[in-house]
Amino acid sequence: MQGRYLKDKKQFMQTVLDYSNENKIDVALLCINEALEVGPDDQKLYMIRSALLMRAGKFKEALVDIDYLLKTLKSKNNELKKNKVFCLYELGEFKKAHSFLKKSTLKRDDSVETRCLKGIIFHKIGLIDEAKKAFHSVAIEPYDDKDLHVSSLYAQALIRLGEYKEAIAFLNAKNIKKTYYYLSVSRGDALWGIKNPDAREQYLQAIELNPHSADAFYGFGNVLLGENSEAALRHYEEALRLRPNDPDIQVAIKKAKAPKDLSDEKKEVPATSKSKYPKEMVEVDVPNDHNCLFWSFIMAYLLPTLNDKKEFEKSYTLLVGDAETYWLNDGTELVVNDMNTRDAVYNLLKSYDCAKNSKIYRNENLLNIRHVMRHRIVHEESKSFSNEHKQVIADDVSKENWDHYSHWMNQKNTWGGQAEIMGMSNMIQISIRVFSKGYDAEYKYEGSDKTLYLVYTNVSQGDKLGNHYHYLLDEKLYKKHCLNKTSPRFFQKEESEPDDDLLTLLQTMGHQF
């Protein structure tokens, strides 16, 4: 790709654009990064990369490129400045965005995009009258551009004025077939404004397209609030983690945490007044990559079996199934239970250092186990779940929307919760106990004399780890697997470790290079 860039820059740019249009954002970014190695002063490459990073939800990284370009170009490039404001908005830096709008040439810019951005930022910092004026100035003018991003912002202006039906009509009239996360958010906001349940699907699509979108998690939390405040709270807290200091999200969290009649609580999970770990147990962390529940379960379940190869093989088979291969819904075939794979996983775990633990979670065999376990819980075991379990699922989403829920849970970066823990317990026939601040929950499996111990931390309760699962391990077993005795027990991401492969889920954004 470096050679193609040096030989024909125009053709190279077209190739990158083609990858983007084919939703291969990760490939497009790889091409740009390779080209920058031989053309580090090519400002066009930085412009393209910043746009791709925005589509990927990597707003901090995009902002670095944008600031570099604004400093280098020293021009009135308003498109870059608009992108900077949007990145600051997504990052929750509302005051910085407002200050930049006042000081930059955007102060005199009268484009639809800039007026929409001003209205959104004014609203977030409490300038409600100014926000309404900005939105009104947009709403009174027809907008007929095909840019997905600006179309999304125009719809937001209508939504903020309470003109939900007009926003829906506007988005439907454009007959936009491409997918872009903020467009899905705007559709969801418009639909939920008239309490249309189709909003749920739009928010789920937005989360799939961009797992870093605070607006998508906030919107989905609004949908869930009437069904179950705890489920809504989890989504609000994730939104606040992604965009700290957002006043709308903070209000929503207070609403979700408002006291309620304890007599209406579900009785499936008994609670105690205060969690206390069993003696001789040690906390061990896993990556906070939205798969933490599944990683915790795999490690807490398999590590204690390593002293007996036959016990390991029996437990391993309960986890991934009897068949040597497993077919995912998308047609991918994973080899997970042949002799070579079992031996490889056994040896991998035998040499595992749980105090220096980042590389193991990038192991292909372990990733495949996680994929298969997730799919088995959602698809195979859901057919035999008890009515009690189905009711727990209904706490997170209504039964009618099981198809949406199962599709969402099958995505590799979707966190699990109470329903998935019960599914795990049923699938491998073991009891699971979850500790958290102020309470603990136990999922008993009749006839099992074994219990797995997990820990759930919660950002609303002041936990520094945020909303996150990790696991408890017997101290003797921990010492056996803790080769580096001075390392911390909590997950420390290596500097060279790449971010989780989320970009393959993302679609092309409307902005052109």
Buried (B, 14 or more C-beta within 10 A) or exposed (E): BBEBBEEEBEEBBEBBBEBBEEBBBBBBBBBBEBBBEEBEEBBBBBBBBBBBBBBBBBBEBBBBBBBEBBEEEEEEBBBBBBBBBBBBBBBBBBEBBBEBBEEBEBEEBEBBBBBBBBBBBBBBBEBEEBBBBBBBBBBEEEBEEEBBBBBBBBBBBBBBBEBBEBBBEBBEEBEBEEBBBBBBBBBBBBBBBEEBEEBBBBBBBBBBBBBBBBBBBBBBBBBBBEBBBBBBBBBBBBBBBBBEEBEBBEEBBEBBBEEEEEEEEEEBBEBEEEBEBEEEBBBBBBBBBBBBBBBBBBBBBBBBBBEEEEEBBEBBBBBBBEEBEBEBEEEEEBEBBEEEBBEBBBEEBEEBBBBBBBEBBEBEBBBBBBBBBBBBBBBEBBEEBEEEBEBBBBBBBBEEBBEBBBBBBBBBBBBBBBBBBBBBBBBBEBBBBBBBBEBBBBBEBEEEEEBBBBBBBBBBEEBEBBBBBBBBBBEEBBBBBBEEEEBEBBBBEEEEEEEBEBBEBBBBBBBEE
